[in-house]
Amino acid sequence: MNKNRLGIIICIVGLMVIVTVSLPLTRTEAETKHQNHSQTAKMDMGINDGAKAFSLDRIHSEQLPAVLKSIDEAVGAVEAGDSKAALNELHKAKKLIAAVNEAIGRYIKPKFVNNHCPVMGTPIKPGKVTKNLIREFKGQKVAFCCARCPAKWDKLTDTEKQAKLANVKQ
């Protein structure tokens, strides 16, 4: 991979980091402003410190700077022509971003009407629900646990969908 292409990839990843992390943090901050951060904003990150819980303040002061440092080191590695080191740093940043996203996703109120999958019945993990795991039904967003479930849902009649959804509404 040439230096310019890797540089572009790093820039895109950096922008994705900013959007992925800053928007949920802003929304979470606004939703929890009236509550005590130390009690309500604790999230199990599961990275670097085992099962240690992080508040939004610690995510902001420790985890996000670690992501930015990894991206900076990746940029430096690209500039030095060391694509292997750059990729290692990008993988590290990706892992940190995924953990932050998952932790924030568990705390933010979901944007869908169900808290369990209407097909399998398993709990929905809000931080892991992607666009392809959501269907609209009668003006409501319905979330699914895995990629197989939306296809099964699509084959149901409206009556069957209504019955399944009634069992898993929030």
N, C-alpha and C positions, 0 to 999 in steps of 0.2 A: 504494500500500500504506500503510495507516495506521500510526501510530507504535507502537501497542500490538502489532499483529501482527508488525511487524518486530522489536520487542523480544523477543517470544516466540521468533521464529525464531533470533535471536542467542543466546538462552539455551539453546535446544535444540542449536545448533551447538557452543556451549561445552561442554555436557555430553558430546556426541559426541567432541569433542576429548580431553577428559579420559579417557574410556573407551577410545577408539581408541589413544591414545598410551601411557597409563599401564600398561594390562594387558600389552601385549607387552614394554614396557621392563622391567617387574617380572619377567616370565617369563624374558626374555633375561638379565637380571642374575643370576637364580638359576641358570640353566643355565651361565653362563660365570664364575661366581664363582671357580672353581678355576683359571681360565685368565688369561692376561695380556690385559687390555682393549686395550692399544695394538696387539696383534697380531691378536687374534681378533674384536674387535668393530668393525673398520673397515668402513664401508659407504659406497658411492658415492652421495651424495645428489643430485648433479646440479642443485642449485639454488644460486643466489646466487654460488657460488664455482666455477662451471664443473664440472669433473670431480673436484674436491677431495674426498678421503675424510674422513668424520667418524666419530669414535669415539662410543660411547654417551655419554660425558662431554660431548663437544661438542654432541651433539644435545640433551642435557638442559640445558646451559648457554647455548646460542646459538639453536638452532632452535625449541625449545618456547617460550622467552620471546618470540621473534618472532611466534609464533602467538598467544600471549596478548595481545601488544601490538596486533596487528591486530584481535582481538576487542574489546579495550578501546576502540580507536579507532572501531570500528563502533558500539559502544554509545554513545559520545560523539556520533557523527554522527546516530544515531537520536534522541537526546535533543535535538540541535540542529535536527532536522527535515530533515536532509540525507540522504535515502535513497540517492542516487547514491553518495555517499562511503561510506556504510555498506555497500552492496553491493560496492563496489570492495575494501574491507577484508576482507569475508567471502570474496571470491574469492581474495584473497591468502592468507588463513588456510587456505582449502581446499587451495590448491596446496601450501603448506608441509606440511599434514597428510598429503596424498597422498604426497609425497616421503618423509616420515619413515616412513609405513606401508610403502611399497615397500622402503625400505632395511632396515627391521627384518624384513619378510617374507622377504627374501632370506637373512637370517641365521638365523632361527628354523627349527628342524626342522619339516618339514611334518607335518600330521596325517593324511596319506593315504599309500597304499602305492605309488603310482607317482610317478616323477619326469619322465615324458614322457606326453603325451596318448595314450591307447590307441587313439584314432580317427585322429588326424593324425600322431602321432609327434613333435610339437614339444615343446620343454622346457616344463615347468610353472613358472610364476613364482609362488611361494607367496604373495607379498604381493598378488597380483591375483586369487587364487582366491576367489570369493564363494560363498555358499551355493547359488546356482543352478548352479554349475559343479562340484558334487560329487554323486555318486551312491553309494549303499551297495550292495555286491555281496558276498554271502557273509560278512557281518559286517565288511567292510573298506570304508574310504572311498576312493573312486576320484575323482581330480581330472581336469578337462578344461581345455583351453587356451582355448576360446571357447564362446559360447552355442549354436553349431550342433552341437557334438560330443555333448552329453548326449542330445539327441533321436535322433541316429544310434545311440548306444550303447543306448538304450532299445529299439530295434527289433531288436537282435541276440539270438540265442539264448544260453542260459547257456554252452554249449560254445564259441561264438564269442567271448563276453565273456572266458571263461577263457583262451583262446588269445591274445587281444589283450593282456590284462592281464599274462600271463606274459612278454611281450616288453618291458614297460615298468616292471616292479617295481623298487623301489629296491635 
